[in-house]
Amino acid sequence: MLGQLERKNGWTLAEAAGEVSPDGMQRLLRTADWNADAVRDELRDYVVERLGPGGVL
């Protein structure tokens, strides 16, 4: 959703991901449970692993 696409709908997101139809993308967006704290922690771990403790995005 943060990508550079001008329009963000099922078709454009699916095409950008290399899919032939929006079915999987729509299912993901409709049914996925997101834990913002867990995503933040995963991203922080990824950045620290690759850039070091002082790494900045």
C-alpha positions in Angstrom: 0.0 0.0 0.0 3.0 2.3 0.4 4.3 1.7 -3.1 4.6 4.1 -6.0 1.4 3.0 -7.7 -0.8 5.9 -8.6 -4.0 3.9 -8.0 -4.1 1.2 -5.4 -6.9 -1.3 -6.0 -7.0 -5.1 -6.3 -6.0 -5.2 -9.9 -3.1 -2.8 -9.8 -1.7 -4.3 -6.6 -1.9 -7.8 -8.1 -0.3 -6.7 -11.3 2.5 -5.0 -9.4 3.1 -8.3 -7.5 3.2 -10.3 -10.7 -0.2 -11.9 -10.3 -2.6 -12.6 -13.2 -5.7 -11.7 -11.2 -6.6 -9.8 -8.0 -8.1 -12.8 -6.2 -5.2 -13.6 -4.0 -4.5 -10.0 -3.2 -8.1 -9.3 -2.3 -8.2 -12.4 -0.1 -5.0 -11.3 1.7 -6.3 -7.8 2.3 -9.8 -9.0 3.4 -8.7 -11.8 5.8 -5.2 -11.1 7.1 -4.7 -10.3 10.8 -2.0 -7.7 11.2 -0.2 -7.1 14.5 1.4 -3.7 14.2 3.7 -4.3 17.1 5.0 -7.6 15.7 5.6 -5.9 12.2 7.5 -3.1 13.9 9.7 -5.5 15.8 10.4 -7.6 12.7 11.3 -4.5 10.7 13.6 -3.2 13.5 15.3 -6.6 13.7 15.8 -6.6 9.9 17.3 -3.1 9.9 19.6 -3.8 12.9 20.8 -7.0 11.3 21.7 -5.3 8.0 22.7 -1.8 9.0 23.9 -2.3 12.6 22.4 -0.8 15.8 22.9 2.8 14.5 21.3 2.1 11.2 18.8 4.6 9.8 16.1 4.1 7.1 
